[in-house]
Amino acid sequence: QVQLVESGGGLVQAGGSLRLSCAASGSIFSINAMRWYRQAPGKQRELVASITSGGSTNYADSMKGRFTISRDNAKNTVYLQMNSLKPEDTAVYYCNADITPWGPAVSDYWGQGTQVTVSS
């Protein structure tokens, strides 16, 4: 079984920074795109950032210039560096990955989520 395990969430003051990590483990042949999503109470889940296996990145407009997604392929890990945090960034952050397992099909996997709370 493939698992994604997230860490790094917490409580920070507005203007502060956090670095989220998500490590994939299990019977993995390769990891393709990796993404971060977030979901605030009462709102739909939204895409925060994505990174391809080749390192190309995309960001939601509200995160552009503040958040940076990166990956360490040797560690099967994706990171989200979050700077200049705002109270509206408060949400549960989830990592997501397109993973080719040692099996017949590419699968979509999700982490358990990590809470980020930004106070003013």
Phi and psi restraints in degrees (value plus and minus 20) as a CYANA .aco file:
   2 VAL   PHI    -114.8   -74.8
   2 VAL   PSI     116.9   156.9
   3 GLN   PHI    -152.3  -112.3
   3 GLN   PSI     127.6   167.6
   4 LEU   PHI    -135.5   -95.5
   4 LEU   PSI     107.4   147.4
   5 VAL   PHI    -140.8  -100.8
   5 VAL   PSI     100.4   140.4
   6 GLU   PHI    -120.0   -80.0
   6 GLU   PSI     134.9   174.9
   7 SER   PHI    -177.0  -137.0
   7 SER   PSI     146.5   186.5
   8 GLY   PHI      88.6   128.6
   8 GLY   PSI     -27.1    12.9
   9 GLY   PHI     -91.6   -51.6
   9 GLY   PSI     148.6   188.6
  10 GLY   PHI     146.7   186.7
  10 GLY   PSI    -187.0  -147.0
  11 LEU   PHI    -125.8   -85.8
  11 LEU   PSI     106.0   146.0
  12 VAL   PHI    -155.8  -115.8
  12 VAL   PSI     138.8   178.8
  13 GLN   PHI     -99.2   -59.2
  13 GLN   PSI     132.5   172.5
  14 ALA   PHI     -74.5   -34.5
  14 ALA   PSI     117.3   157.3
  15 GLY   PHI      71.5   111.5
  15 GLY   PSI     -30.2     9.8
  16 GLY   PHI    -103.2   -63.2
  16 GLY   PSI    -193.9  -153.9
  17 SER   PHI    -153.6  -113.6
  17 SER   PSI     131.9   171.9
  18 LEU   PHI    -161.2  -121.2
  18 LEU   PSI     132.9   172.9
  19 ARG   PHI    -144.0  -104.0
  19 ARG   PSI      95.0   135.0
  20 LEU   PHI    -112.0   -72.0
  20 LEU   PSI     125.7   165.7
  21 SER   PHI    -148.3  -108.3
  21 SER   PSI     129.3   169.3
  22 CYS   PHI    -164.7  -124.7
  22 CYS   PSI      96.9   136.9
  23 ALA   PHI    -127.7   -87.7
  23 ALA   PSI     110.6   150.6
  24 ALA   PHI    -115.5   -75.5
  24 ALA   PSI     121.3   161.3
  25 SER   PHI    -164.1  -124.1
  25 SER   PSI     143.1   183.1
  26 GLY   PHI      99.3   139.3
  26 GLY   PSI    -178.5  -138.5
  27 SER   PHI    -104.3   -64.3
  27 SER   PSI      60.5   100.5
  28 ILE   PHI    -129.7   -89.7
  28 ILE   PSI     107.2   147.2
  29 PHE   PHI    -106.0   -66.0
  29 PHE   PSI     -68.5   -28.5
  30 SER   PHI    -177.9  -137.9
  30 SER   PSI     137.3   177.3
  31 ILE   PHI    -135.1   -95.1
  31 ILE   PSI     105.0   145.0
  32 ASN   PHI    -111.2   -71.2
  32 ASN   PSI    -139.2   -99.2
  33 ALA   PHI     -90.1   -50.1
  33 ALA   PSI     126.4   166.4
  34 MET   PHI    -146.9  -106.9
  34 MET   PSI     126.3   166.3
  35 ARG   PHI    -162.8  -122.8
  35 ARG   PSI     137.4   177.4
  36 TRP   PHI    -137.6   -97.6
  36 TRP   PSI     113.1   153.1
  37 TYR   PHI    -138.4   -98.4
  37 TYR   PSI     145.1   185.1
  38 ARG   PHI    -163.9  -123.9
  38 ARG   PSI     135.6   175.6
  39 GLN   PHI    -161.9  -121.9
  39 GLN   PSI      98.1   138.1
  40 ALA   PHI    -112.0   -72.0
  40 ALA   PSI     136.7   176.7
  41 PRO   PHI     -75.6   -35.6
  41 PRO   PSI     110.4   150.4
  42 GLY   PHI      57.2    97.2
  42 GLY   PSI     -15.3    24.7
  43 LYS   PHI    -141.2  -101.2
  43 LYS   PSI     140.9   180.9
  44 GLN   PHI     -94.7   -54.7
  44 GLN   PSI     131.7   171.7
  45 ARG   PHI     -83.8   -43.8
  45 ARG   PSI     116.8   156.8
  46 GLU   PHI    -149.6  -109.6
  46 GLU   PSI     129.1   169.1
  47 LEU   PHI     -95.5   -55.5
  47 LEU   PSI     110.1   150.1
  48 VAL   PHI    -115.4   -75.4
  48 VAL   PSI     -71.7   -31.7
  49 ALA   PHI    -181.2  -141.2
  49 ALA   PSI     137.2   177.2
  50 SER   PHI    -160.9  -120.9
  50 SER   PSI     135.8   175.8
  51 ILE   PHI    -164.0  -124.0
  51 ILE   PSI     112.7   152.7
  52 THR   PHI    -103.7   -63.7
  52 THR   PSI     151.7   191.7
  53 SER   PHI     -82.2   -42.2
  53 SER   PSI     -46.3    -6.3
  54 GLY   PHI    -107.3   -67.3
  54 GLY   PSI     -22.9    17.1
  55 GLY   PHI      76.8   116.8
  55 GLY   PSI     -15.9    24.1
  56 SER   PHI     -93.5   -53.5
  56 SER   PSI     116.4   156.4
  57 THR   PHI    -140.0  -100.0
  57 THR   PSI     133.2   173.2
  58 ASN   PHI    -160.4  -120.4
  58 ASN   PSI     126.9   166.9
  59 TYR   PHI    -153.9  -113.9
  59 TYR   PSI     128.4   168.4
  60 ALA   PHI     -85.8   -45.8
  60 ALA   PSI     129.2   169.2
  61 ASP   PHI     -77.6   -37.6
  61 ASP   PSI     -58.7   -18.7
  62 SER   PHI     -90.4   -50.4
  62 SER   PSI     -38.1     1.9
  63 MET   PHI    -118.2   -78.2
  63 MET   PSI     -35.9     4.1
  64 LYS   PHI     -78.8   -38.8
  64 LYS   PSI     108.0   148.0
  65 GLY   PHI      69.8   109.8
  65 GLY   PSI     -34.1     5.9
  66 ARG   PHI    -132.4   -92.4
  66 ARG   PSI     -55.9   -15.9
  67 PHE   PHI    -128.4   -88.4
  67 PHE   PSI     126.8   166.8
  68 THR   PHI    -153.7  -113.7
  68 THR   PSI     104.6   144.6
  69 ILE   PHI    -119.2   -79.2
  69 ILE   PSI     120.8   160.8
  70 SER   PHI    -169.1  -129.1
  70 SER   PSI     149.2   189.2
  71 ARG   PHI    -166.3  -126.3
  71 ARG   PSI     132.6   172.6
  72 ASP   PHI    -140.3  -100.3
  72 ASP   PSI      80.1   120.1
  73 ASN   PHI     -86.0   -46.0
  73 ASN   PSI     -50.6   -10.6
  74 ALA   PHI     -85.0   -45.0
  74 ALA   PSI     -47.9    -7.9
  75 LYS   PHI    -124.3   -84.3
  75 LYS   PSI     -18.1    21.9
  76 ASN   PHI      31.5    71.5
  76 ASN   PSI      25.0    65.0
  77 THR   PHI    -148.8  -108.8
  77 THR   PSI     119.8   159.8
  78 VAL   PHI    -136.7   -96.7
  78 VAL   PSI     124.7   164.7
  79 TYR   PHI    -143.0  -103.0
  79 TYR   PSI     134.4   174.4
  80 LEU   PHI    -152.6  -112.6
  80 LEU   PSI      88.2   128.2
  81 GLN   PHI    -107.8   -67.8
  81 GLN   PSI     101.6   141.6
  82 MET   PHI    -137.1   -97.1
  82 MET   PSI      97.5   137.5
  83 ASN   PHI    -137.2   -97.2
  83 ASN   PSI     143.7   183.7
  84 SER   PHI      29.8    69.8
  84 SER   PSI      28.7    68.7
  85 LEU   PHI     -86.3   -46.3
  85 LEU   PSI     124.5   164.5
  86 LYS   PHI    -139.6   -99.6
  86 LYS   PSI     135.6   175.6
  87 PRO   PHI     -74.8   -34.8
  87 PRO   PSI     -53.0   -13.0
  88 GLU   PHI     -90.8   -50.8
  88 GLU   PSI     -26.8    13.2
  89 ASP   PHI    -101.6   -61.6
  89 ASP   PSI     -27.1    12.9
  90 THR   PHI     -80.6   -40.6
  90 THR   PSI     103.9   143.9
  91 ALA   PHI    -196.9  -156.9
  91 ALA   PSI     150.3   190.3
  92 VAL   PHI    -108.6   -68.6
  92 VAL   PSI     107.7   147.7
  93 TYR   PHI    -123.7   -83.7
  93 TYR   PSI     109.9   149.9
  94 TYR   PHI    -139.1   -99.1
  94 TYR   PSI     118.7   158.7
  95 CYS   PHI    -116.1   -76.1
  95 CYS   PSI     132.7   172.7
  96 ASN   PHI    -162.9  -122.9
  96 ASN   PSI     123.7   163.7
  97 ALA   PHI    -166.6  -126.6
  97 ALA   PSI     122.4   162.4
  98 ASP   PHI    -111.2   -71.2
  98 ASP   PSI      91.6   131.6
  99 ILE   PHI    -141.3  -101.3
  99 ILE   PSI     111.3   151.3
 100 THR   PHI    -112.4   -72.4
 100 THR   PSI      91.1   131.1
 101 PRO   PHI    -103.0   -63.0
 101 PRO   PSI     156.4   196.4
 102 TRP   PHI     -98.5   -58.5
 102 TRP   PSI      46.8    86.8
 103 GLY   PHI    -181.7  -141.7
 103 GLY   PSI    -187.5  -147.5
 104 PRO   PHI    -102.2   -62.2
 104 PRO   PSI     -35.8     4.2
 105 ALA   PHI    -161.7  -121.7
 105 ALA   PSI     129.5   169.5
 106 VAL   PHI     -90.1   -50.1
 106 VAL   PSI     117.7   157.7
 107 SER   PHI    -145.6  -105.6
 107 SER   PSI     134.5   174.5
 108 ASP   PHI    -121.7   -81.7
 108 ASP   PSI      99.5   139.5
 109 TYR   PHI    -139.4   -99.4
 109 TYR   PSI     128.8   168.8
 110 TRP   PHI    -146.3  -106.3
 110 TRP   PSI     124.2   164.2
 111 GLY   PHI    -100.3   -60.3
 111 GLY   PSI     155.7   195.7
 112 GLN   PHI    -100.8   -60.8
 112 GLN   PSI     -34.7     5.3
 113 GLY   PHI      73.4   113.4
 113 GLY   PSI     128.1   168.1
 114 THR   PHI    -156.9  -116.9
 114 THR   PSI     114.6   154.6
 115 GLN   PHI    -100.1   -60.1
 115 GLN   PSI     110.7   150.7
 116 VAL   PHI    -138.1   -98.1
 116 VAL   PSI     102.7   142.7
 117 THR   PHI    -143.9  -103.9
 117 THR   PSI     105.1   145.1
 118 VAL   PHI    -134.7   -94.7
 118 VAL   PSI      99.1   139.1
 119 SER   PHI    -120.2   -80.2
 119 SER   PSI     132.9   172.9
